[in-house]
Amino acid sequence: MSKIISSKRIKNSLLRSILTIMLYFLWNYIVSYSLSLFKIDDFIIEVILNTTSNIVLSIILIDIYKKELISALKKISKEKLKIFVVIVKWAGVLALASAITNLIVTIITKDFQMPDNNRILIDYFETSPIMVFIVTTFCYPIIEEIVFKKTIRDITDSKWTFIIISSFFYWYFNVAYTGVTLTALFASTFYFIQPLITGYIYDKYDNVMMPILVRAIYNAFVALLMWLV
């Protein structure tokens, strides 16, 4: 049963959540517009600017939510080794879920089509693996877990309302502005499965740092795998 949050807290949380989401989308728009305005067509410069913009956005979001993030870190710092094992375990669950999801999608479609976002990331990785490693292990977990989960968690205490809405929210904005075909939609299934799992982790431990750290370990593993391959 959904718990009733105080009216004042709802208003403050809702306002901050809306402003955070607006900041995220306006930020991406400004970066894209700037690249086109100044006609930056050098791919290396584009990678550098995108990496820099993600780092800056991460810092801004950390500052906005610093009180909650510090509190969350303090909670898990009491049992560092135990928490580290739990985080690695859940990162393994994400990796397994990704492998199974991609296998099922390939069997169903018989022609696995990588989502556009993944293709762009691979192109970036081939140009500058270090920058992509920084963005995927530091920036993306912080930015996306705050924007797509923390903002929703702050305005509802209902477990499944939070998990489902935040998962759909993440999935939708990862596919909405890409080439949408039936095969591409199937290929984007993990964009819904992943936030379901990390949303469950967030709710289970009642700590925003848990999904952030799980994502960071998982993304670091994927980046390392890409580098080795």
Legacy VTK file of the C-alpha trace (Angstrom):
# vtk DataFile Version 3.0
C-alpha trace
ASCII
DATASET POLYDATA
POINTS 229 float
0.000 0.000 0.000
1.277 3.404 -0.974
2.290 5.529 1.998
1.163 9.116 2.261
4.055 11.569 2.171
3.576 14.943 3.824
2.116 17.624 1.566
5.113 19.916 1.963
7.588 17.145 1.214
5.603 16.133 -1.873
5.634 19.688 -3.208
9.352 20.167 -2.600
10.255 16.740 -3.961
7.991 17.144 -6.986
9.444 20.554 -7.801
13.016 19.308 -7.503
12.230 16.197 -9.547
10.643 18.247 -12.337
13.565 20.686 -12.394
16.066 17.818 -12.436
14.339 16.116 -15.360
14.093 19.436 -17.230
17.781 20.074 -16.600
18.689 16.659 -18.007
16.793 17.096 -21.264
17.649 20.764 -21.715
21.305 19.943 -21.082
21.347 17.318 -23.839
19.540 19.686 -26.173
22.010 22.517 -25.479
24.989 20.221 -26.085
23.527 18.905 -29.354
22.540 22.403 -30.469
26.011 23.754 -29.663
27.672 21.019 -31.709
25.474 21.822 -34.707
25.662 25.611 -34.213
29.437 25.677 -34.255
29.473 23.024 -36.986
31.735 20.702 -35.054
32.205 17.713 -37.311
35.507 16.465 -35.900
34.548 13.200 -34.195
37.336 13.349 -31.608
36.335 16.882 -30.539
32.701 15.730 -30.371
33.687 12.850 -28.056
35.710 15.207 -25.836
32.880 17.745 -25.601
30.270 15.086 -24.857
32.494 13.563 -22.182
33.100 16.979 -20.616
29.402 17.860 -20.670
28.521 14.559 -18.950
31.130 15.146 -16.259
29.804 18.666 -15.621
26.188 17.441 -15.500
27.217 14.700 -13.053
28.825 17.275 -10.777
25.721 19.500 -10.922
23.414 16.598 -10.014
25.739 15.497 -7.212
25.569 19.028 -5.820
21.758 19.115 -6.072
21.409 15.778 -4.268
24.580 15.924 -2.149
22.747 15.608 1.166
21.004 12.370 0.136
24.094 10.987 -1.614
26.322 11.607 1.411
23.735 9.987 3.683
23.468 6.998 1.323
27.248 6.588 1.242
27.458 6.699 5.039
24.917 3.875 5.310
26.827 1.503 3.051
30.285 2.480 4.329
29.588 0.711 7.625
29.911 -2.718 5.974
32.207 -2.071 3.021
33.224 -5.667 2.228
29.714 -7.081 2.570
28.237 -4.306 0.431
30.967 -4.729 -2.205
30.124 -8.436 -2.527
26.418 -7.580 -2.857
27.152 -4.957 -5.518
29.305 -7.379 -7.549
26.580 -10.024 -7.236
23.930 -7.683 -8.609
26.271 -6.517 -11.377
26.565 -10.207 -12.312
22.761 -10.463 -12.352
22.655 -7.524 -14.783
25.270 -9.182 -17.018
23.337 -12.456 -17.005
20.049 -10.678 -17.698
21.674 -8.836 -20.605
23.023 -12.060 -22.113
19.702 -13.901 -21.765
17.676 -10.950 -23.086
19.916 -10.529 -26.141
19.813 -14.292 -26.818
16.003 -14.361 -26.667
15.747 -11.244 -28.881
18.121 -12.819 -31.417
16.094 -16.059 -31.471
12.814 -14.183 -31.932
13.967 -11.665 -34.553
16.663 -13.891 -36.170
18.470 -10.628 -36.887
19.719 -8.852 -33.800
19.730 -5.091 -34.358
21.811 -3.124 -31.893
20.036 -0.039 -30.493
21.290 3.271 -31.935
22.564 4.421 -28.531
24.802 1.361 -28.292
26.169 1.922 -31.787
27.094 5.516 -30.974
28.767 4.387 -27.748
30.810 1.782 -29.620
31.904 4.423 -32.153
32.974 6.638 -29.258
34.778 3.728 -27.628
36.779 2.993 -30.779
37.886 6.644 -30.845
38.616 7.139 -27.140
38.125 4.105 -24.842
39.372 6.004 -21.765
36.777 8.766 -22.139
33.984 6.249 -22.722
35.135 4.317 -19.653
34.906 7.510 -17.559
31.468 8.389 -18.906
29.964 4.894 -18.580
31.373 4.036 -15.144
31.119 7.460 -13.485
28.749 9.790 -15.328
25.962 7.552 -16.668
25.254 5.690 -13.406
25.051 8.959 -11.448
23.079 10.902 -14.056
20.624 8.169 -15.031
19.955 6.767 -11.574
19.242 10.255 -10.258
17.180 11.435 -13.240
15.234 8.232 -13.899
14.982 6.815 -10.384
15.708 9.290 -7.609
13.226 11.778 -9.062
10.464 9.130 -9.085
11.389 7.613 -5.712
11.128 11.061 -4.112
7.467 11.410 -5.028
6.152 7.909 -4.334
6.766 5.288 -1.664
4.909 2.606 -3.615
7.416 -0.103 -4.566
5.924 -1.235 -7.874
4.692 2.201 -8.920
8.263 3.415 -8.542
9.883 0.426 -10.268
7.509 0.279 -13.248
7.274 4.033 -13.893
11.020 4.595 -13.566
11.739 1.595 -15.823
9.320 2.760 -18.512
10.677 6.294 -18.166
14.249 5.067 -18.759
13.246 2.745 -21.619
11.131 5.351 -23.420
13.746 8.088 -23.449
16.399 5.652 -24.632
14.396 4.637 -27.713
12.102 7.608 -28.409
14.650 9.578 -30.428
16.224 6.657 -32.277
15.240 4.744 -35.390
12.144 2.916 -34.174
11.408 -0.373 -35.928
9.865 -3.556 -34.556
13.293 -5.221 -34.506
14.846 -2.183 -32.789
12.113 -2.241 -30.139
12.852 -5.904 -29.442
16.567 -5.077 -29.295
15.873 -2.350 -26.726
14.229 -4.819 -24.312
17.204 -4.643 -21.940
16.593 -0.916 -21.597
13.474 -1.967 -19.675
14.876 -5.067 -17.941
17.918 -3.232 -16.560
15.986 -0.486 -14.716
13.547 -3.106 -13.409
16.483 -4.837 -11.730
18.204 -1.661 -10.503
14.850 -0.260 -9.369
14.329 -3.410 -7.323
17.833 -2.973 -5.864
17.073 0.657 -4.958
13.846 -0.343 -3.220
15.345 -3.405 -1.495
18.218 -1.484 0.103
16.438 1.889 0.254
19.675 3.489 -0.910
20.250 5.380 -4.175
23.980 4.571 -4.102
23.288 0.843 -4.525
21.938 1.028 -8.103
24.557 3.671 -8.939
27.405 1.410 -7.814
25.883 -1.712 -9.398
25.584 0.147 -12.710
29.155 1.432 -12.366
30.574 -2.089 -11.841
28.439 -3.557 -14.638
29.370 -0.784 -17.089
33.058 -1.113 -16.163
32.825 -4.843 -16.923
31.178 -4.183 -20.314
33.749 -1.497 -21.187
36.597 -3.848 -20.252
35.026 -6.606 -22.349
34.737 -4.247 -25.318
38.395 -3.268 -24.918
39.540 -6.918 -24.769
37.450 -7.883 -27.789
LINES 1 230
229 0 1 2 3 4 5 6 7 8 9 10 11 12 13 14 15 16 17 18 19 20 21 22 23 24 25 26 27 28 29 30 31 32 33 34 35 36 37 38 39 40 41 42 43 44 45 46 47 48 49 50 51 52 53 54 55 56 57 58 59 60 61 62 63 64 65 66 67 68 69 70 71 72 73 74 75 76 77 78 79 80 81 82 83 84 85 86 87 88 89 90 91 92 93 94 95 96 97 98 99 100 101 102 103 104 105 106 107 108 109 110 111 112 113 114 115 116 117 118 119 120 121 122 123 124 125 126 127 128 129 130 131 132 133 134 135 136 137 138 139 140 141 142 143 144 145 146 147 148 149 150 151 152 153 154 155 156 157 158 159 160 161 162 163 164 165 166 167 168 169 170 171 172 173 174 175 176 177 178 179 180 181 182 183 184 185 186 187 188 189 190 191 192 193 194 195 196 197 198 199 200 201 202 203 204 205 206 207 208 209 210 211 212 213 214 215 216 217 218 219 220 221 222 223 224 225 226 227 228
